[in-house]
């Protein structure tokens, strides 16, 4: 205590916040980079081929090589593109995912310098609404990328992406209503605390299934990768991008996998709760389990047709989520 007694409470709070911001940013960006390597390795095993193994021992430096390659590639902008929107779109794809991680608790509060420090950047009492708001903003990255490129293929990919993301955001939000009803709070820390006796996946398996399918569609992962269908759209909404701007779209996608995996663990698997191991380790293992599931799906499932994609969201998942809300309300009342 003596070593920090000259600091005011506000200054100490700002310092703790800055340390958490730097640590979480470093961990999330590093995890996203190595998730790419992990996916390439796992897909190679699934498809009976050799993955990255040349750069560093076992290919461990491959993410660094990829970053250097993207930073040194020529950054091309089409002549007819909207300059400012073209430059803004990659940031709009990556930033909302990073900011959403700010409200996810990855451990119980710690006693530090005589004060309680939550293991999350922002302990908001509307954390769930914060997540839904920023997941809506992420749509603009896809829309602006396709529109600003002045390319028909990119525009078709962005239109597909808009329709898909808006459709599955609805079912995703509705699947979380029973979670809020059971926890009686929008605060993510309260939702985790409400699962102390039993995780919500036990009493809400249908909500978990709907949420899992919806976040797979939100990540634009196979079988929901219609905005990036290479066989039809060259590369979809980011066809005209190159260099690090192209890389930012994929950084946003892999950060989104980590963030949505963390949210799924928070809402349905007790967050950081678990026996024996430290709380952040449990949280990390649950996030890795969801990342592994998404990679496995990519290596095994075929792509849906567009009509199947929309029918699943509007005619099946959304009505099912509404029925689940009514059933949960009736169960709580009885």
PEWOLIN-V523193 format. One record per residue. N is the residue number from 1. RES is the residue in one letter. PHI is phi in whole degrees, 0 to 359 (NA if undefined). PSI is psi in radians with two decimals (999 if undefined). NEAR is the number of other C-alpha atoms within 8 Angstrom. Layout:
n & res & phi & psi & near
N & RES & PHI & PSI & NEAR
N & RES & PHI & PSI & NEAR
This chain:
n & res & phi & psi & near
1 & X & NA & -0.63 & 6
2 & X & 297 & -0.56 & 4
3 & X & 289 & -0.34 & 5
4 & X & 241 & 0.22 & 7
5 & X & 292 & -0.42 & 7
6 & X & 284 & -0.18 & 5
7 & X & 272 & 2.49 & 7
8 & X & 284 & 2.87 & 7
9 & X & 297 & -0.73 & 6
10 & X & 295 & -0.72 & 6
11 & X & 296 & -0.74 & 8
12 & X & 297 & -0.73 & 9
13 & X & 298 & -0.69 & 8
14 & X & 294 & -0.71 & 8
15 & X & 297 & -0.78 & 8
16 & X & 298 & -0.71 & 8
17 & X & 296 & -0.74 & 9
18 & X & 296 & -0.71 & 8
19 & X & 298 & -0.77 & 8
20 & X & 297 & -0.71 & 10
21 & X & 299 & -0.82 & 9
22 & X & 295 & -0.78 & 8
23 & X & 296 & -0.81 & 8
24 & X & 293 & -0.70 & 8
25 & X & 298 & -0.78 & 9
26 & X & 297 & -0.78 & 8
27 & X & 294 & -0.77 & 8
28 & X & 293 & -0.77 & 11
29 & X & 294 & -0.71 & 9
30 & X & 294 & -0.73 & 8
31 & X & 297 & -0.69 & 9
32 & X & 296 & -0.73 & 12
33 & X & 297 & -0.77 & 11
34 & X & 279 & -0.27 & 9
35 & X & 292 & -0.61 & 10
36 & X & 299 & -0.81 & 10
37 & X & 297 & -0.76 & 12
38 & X & 299 & -0.69 & 8
39 & X & 295 & -0.75 & 9
40 & X & 295 & -0.66 & 10
41 & X & 293 & -0.80 & 11
42 & X & 292 & -0.72 & 10
43 & X & 297 & -0.61 & 12
44 & X & 297 & -0.70 & 11
45 & X & 294 & -0.73 & 10
46 & X & 296 & -0.68 & 8
47 & X & 264 & 0.20 & 7
48 & X & 57 & 0.95 & 6
49 & X & 216 & 3.11 & 7
50 & X & 262 & 2.24 & 8
51 & X & 273 & -2.91 & 9
52 & X & 300 & 2.18 & 11
53 & X & 212 & 0.18 & 10
54 & X & 259 & -0.62 & 8
55 & X & 269 & 1.80 & 11
56 & X & 83 & 2.97 & 9
57 & X & 296 & 2.08 & 8
58 & X & 67 & 0.28 & 8
59 & X & 80 & 0.31 & 10
60 & X & 292 & -0.37 & 10
61 & X & 265 & 0.17 & 9
62 & X & 300 & -0.72 & 12
63 & X & 302 & -0.69 & 11
64 & X & 296 & -0.73 & 7
65 & X & 297 & -0.68 & 9
66 & X & 296 & -0.72 & 8
67 & X & 296 & -0.77 & 9
68 & X & 298 & -0.71 & 8
69 & X & 297 & -0.77 & 9
70 & X & 291 & -0.65 & 11
71 & X & 291 & -0.49 & 8
72 & X & 262 & -0.13 & 7
73 & X & 286 & 2.67 & 9
74 & X & 294 & 2.32 & 6
75 & X & 265 & 1.84 & 9
76 & X & 257 & 2.39 & 8
77 & X & 238 & 2.19 & 9
78 & X & 302 & 2.56 & 8
79 & X & 299 & -0.63 & 4
80 & X & 268 & 0.13 & 6
81 & X & 284 & 2.67 & 10
82 & X & 282 & 1.92 & 9
83 & X & 305 & -0.96 & 8
84 & X & 289 & -0.70 & 6
85 & X & 292 & -0.61 & 10
86 & X & 297 & -0.68 & 14
87 & X & 282 & -0.51 & 9
88 & X & 283 & -0.56 & 10
89 & X & 303 & -0.83 & 14
90 & X & 299 & -0.65 & 14
91 & X & 294 & -0.66 & 10
92 & X & 294 & -0.43 & 12
93 & X & 281 & -0.57 & 17
94 & X & 265 & -0.70 & 15
95 & X & 297 & -0.79 & 9
96 & X & 302 & -0.65 & 12
97 & X & 294 & -0.72 & 15
98 & X & 295 & -0.76 & 14
99 & X & 292 & -0.56 & 8
100 & X & 297 & -0.58 & 13
101 & X & 296 & -0.30 & 8
102 & X & 297 & -0.48 & 9
103 & X & 262 & 0.00 & 14
104 & X & 273 & 2.11 & 13
105 & X & 280 & 2.29 & 14
106 & X & 245 & 0.30 & 11
107 & X & 177 & 2.88 & 12
108 & X & 289 & 2.76 & 9
109 & X & 302 & 2.56 & 8
110 & X & 251 & 2.62 & 8
111 & X & 272 & 2.00 & 8
112 & X & 222 & 2.14 & 7
113 & X & 55 & 0.66 & 6
114 & X & 77 & 0.26 & 6
115 & X & 223 & 2.75 & 6
116 & X & 273 & 2.11 & 8
117 & X & 247 & 1.96 & 8
118 & X & 290 & 2.49 & 11
119 & X & 275 & 1.10 & 10
120 & X & 196 & 2.72 & 12
121 & X & 290 & -0.80 & 11
122 & X & 228 & 1.98 & 6
123 & X & 270 & 1.34 & 12
124 & X & 274 & 2.50 & 8
125 & X & 280 & -0.05 & 8
126 & X & 237 & 0.68 & 8
127 & X & 302 & -0.70 & 13
128 & X & 294 & -0.71 & 9
129 & X & 293 & -0.60 & 8
130 & X & 300 & -0.78 & 10
131 & X & 298 & -0.80 & 10
132 & X & 295 & -0.64 & 9
133 & X & 295 & -0.79 & 8
134 & X & 285 & -0.48 & 12
135 & X & 293 & -0.50 & 12
136 & X & 288 & -0.65 & 10
137 & X & 295 & -0.56 & 10
138 & X & 300 & -0.39 & 13
139 & X & 300 & -0.58 & 13
140 & X & 293 & -0.49 & 11
141 & X & 299 & -0.77 & 14
142 & X & 293 & -0.77 & 14
143 & X & 294 & -0.82 & 15
144 & X & 292 & -0.65 & 13
145 & X & 300 & -0.74 & 16
146 & X & 285 & -0.73 & 18
147 & X & 290 & -0.78 & 11
148 & X & 288 & -0.33 & 11
149 & X & 286 & -0.30 & 14
150 & X & 58 & 0.77 & 12
151 & X & 226 & 2.38 & 9
152 & X & 294 & -0.71 & 6
153 & X & 295 & -0.77 & 11
154 & X & 295 & -0.68 & 19
155 & X & 295 & -0.74 & 15
156 & X & 299 & -0.71 & 13
157 & X & 296 & -0.70 & 16
158 & X & 290 & -0.63 & 17
159 & X & 295 & -0.76 & 11
160 & X & 301 & -0.80 & 10
161 & X & 298 & -0.75 & 13
162 & X & 301 & -0.89 & 11
163 & X & 299 & -0.72 & 8
164 & X & 293 & -0.86 & 12
165 & X & 293 & -0.71 & 11
166 & X & 295 & -0.73 & 10
167 & X & 298 & -0.82 & 11
168 & X & 277 & -0.28 & 13
169 & X & 295 & -0.62 & 12
170 & X & 295 & -0.88 & 9
171 & X & 295 & -0.62 & 15
172 & X & 296 & -0.80 & 12
173 & X & 295 & -0.74 & 9
174 & X & 294 & -0.56 & 11
175 & X & 292 & -0.37 & 15
176 & X & 270 & -0.16 & 11
177 & X & 299 & -0.78 & 9
178 & X & 299 & -0.56 & 13
179 & X & 297 & -0.78 & 11
180 & X & 294 & -0.67 & 11
181 & X & 297 & -0.71 & 9
182 & X & 284 & -0.68 & 7
183 & X & 277 & -0.38 & 10
184 & X & 59 & 0.63 & 6
185 & X & 196 & 2.62 & 10
186 & X & 267 & -0.13 & 13
187 & X & 282 & 2.24 & 12
188 & X & 294 & -0.57 & 17
189 & X & 297 & -0.67 & 8
190 & X & 291 & -0.62 & 10
191 & X & 296 & -0.72 & 15
192 & X & 295 & -0.76 & 14
193 & X & 297 & -0.57 & 8
194 & X & 291 & -0.25 & 9
195 & X & 260 & 0.33 & 10
196 & X & 297 & -0.66 & 9
197 & X & 272 & -0.66 & 5
198 & X & 207 & 2.31 & 7
199 & X & 293 & 2.61 & 11
200 & X & 292 & -0.31 & 13
201 & X & 296 & -0.42 & 10
202 & X & 287 & -0.79 & 7
203 & X & 265 & -0.17 & 6
204 & X & 227 & 0.97 & 10
205 & X & 295 & -0.58 & 9
206 & X & 292 & -0.73 & 7
207 & X & 297 & -0.68 & 13
208 & X & 295 & -0.76 & 12
209 & X & 297 & -0.75 & 8
210 & X & 295 & -0.75 & 13
211 & X & 296 & -0.71 & 13
212 & X & 296 & -0.78 & 9
213 & X & 295 & -0.69 & 8
214 & X & 293 & -0.71 & 12
215 & X & 288 & -0.50 & 11
216 & X & 297 & -0.69 & 12
217 & X & 290 & -0.64 & 14
218 & X & 296 & -0.61 & 11
219 & X & 281 & -0.11 & 9
220 & X & 58 & 0.73 & 12
221 & X & 263 & 2.68 & 11
222 & X & 304 & 2.33 & 11
223 & X & 269 & 0.33 & 11
224 & X & 246 & 0.53 & 11
225 & X & 267 & 0.70 & 11
226 & X & 297 & -0.60 & 12
227 & X & 295 & -0.30 & 13
228 & X & 239 & 0.44 & 12
229 & X & 294 & 1.72 & 12
230 & X & 299 & -0.59 & 8
231 & X & 290 & -0.30 & 5
232 & X & 245 & -0.58 & 5
233 & X & 237 & 0.34 & 12
234 & X & 68 & -1.23 & 10
235 & X & 212 & 0.15 & 10
236 & X & 83 & -2.54 & 17
237 & X & 294 & -0.29 & 17
238 & X & 251 & 0.45 & 11
239 & X & 301 & -0.64 & 9
240 & X & 269 & 0.07 & 11
241 & X & 266 & 2.65 & 10
242 & X & 215 & 3.00 & 12
243 & X & 63 & -2.56 & 14
244 & X & 289 & -0.43 & 11
245 & X & 295 & -0.69 & 11
246 & X & 297 & -0.73 & 11
247 & X & 296 & -0.57 & 10
248 & X & 297 & -0.61 & 12
249 & X & 300 & -0.72 & 12
250 & X & 282 & -0.56 & 8
251 & X & 300 & -0.78 & 11
252 & X & 299 & -0.67 & 13
253 & X & 295 & -0.77 & 12
254 & X & 283 & -0.56 & 12
255 & X & 296 & -0.67 & 14
256 & X & 298 & -0.65 & 11
257 & X & 299 & -0.78 & 10
258 & X & 295 & -0.79 & 14
259 & X & 294 & -0.82 & 12
260 & X & 290 & -0.57 & 9
261 & X & 296 & -0.72 & 13
262 & X & 296 & -0.66 & 13
263 & X & 291 & -0.69 & 9
264 & X & 298 & -0.72 & 12
265 & X & 296 & -0.68 & 14
266 & X & 292 & -0.75 & 15
267 & X & 281 & -0.56 & 14
268 & X & 233 & -0.34 & 12
269 & X & 244 & 0.45 & 11
270 & X & 76 & 0.23 & 16
271 & X & 59 & -2.12 & 13
272 & X & 273 & 0.06 & 16
273 & X & 286 & 2.49 & 11
274 & X & 169 & 2.74 & 8
275 & X & 277 & 2.73 & 4
276 & X & 70 & -1.05 & 4
277 & X & 283 & 2.72 & 7
278 & X & 300 & 2.62 & 6
279 & X & 303 & -0.82 & 12
280 & X & 298 & -0.53 & 9
281 & X & 293 & -0.77 & 9
282 & X & 300 & -0.78 & 12
283 & X & 300 & -0.79 & 15
284 & X & 298 & -0.69 & 8
285 & X & 295 & -0.68 & 8
286 & X & 293 & -0.70 & 12
287 & X & 297 & -0.76 & 12
288 & X & 298 & -0.60 & 10
289 & X & 296 & -0.72 & 8
290 & X & 291 & -0.69 & 9
291 & X & 299 & -0.74 & 12
292 & X & 299 & -0.71 & 8
293 & X & 297 & -0.75 & 8
294 & X & 296 & -0.70 & 10
295 & X & 293 & -0.72 & 11
296 & X & 298 & -0.74 & 10
297 & X & 300 & -0.72 & 10
298 & X & 296 & -0.61 & 10
299 & X & 278 & -0.14 & 9
300 & X & 233 & -0.47 & 6
301 & X & 261 & 2.55 & 8
302 & X & 277 & 2.82 & 6
303 & X & 285 & 2.43 & 9
304 & X & 287 & 2.69 & 9
305 & X & 285 & 2.81 & 6
306 & X & 295 & -0.67 & 7
307 & X & 293 & -0.62 & 6
308 & X & 294 & -0.68 & 8
309 & X & 301 & -0.85 & 11
310 & X & 288 & -0.67 & 11
311 & X & 298 & -0.71 & 9
312 & X & 299 & -0.75 & 9
313 & X & 289 & -0.88 & 12
314 & X & 273 & -0.62 & 10
315 & X & 264 & -0.22 & 9
316 & X & 236 & -1.05 & 9
317 & X & 291 & -0.79 & 11
318 & X & 296 & -0.86 & 12
319 & X & 299 & -0.65 & 9
320 & X & 295 & -0.68 & 8
321 & X & 295 & -0.67 & 13
322 & X & 294 & -0.74 & 9
323 & X & 298 & -0.69 & 8
324 & X & 295 & -0.64 & 12
325 & X & 297 & -0.80 & 12
326 & X & 297 & -0.73 & 8
327 & X & 295 & -0.68 & 8
328 & X & 294 & -0.74 & 9
329 & X & 299 & -0.75 & 10
330 & X & 296 & -0.75 & 8
331 & X & 297 & -0.71 & 7
332 & X & 292 & -0.64 & 6
333 & X & 290 & -0.71 & 5
334 & X & 287 & 999 & 4
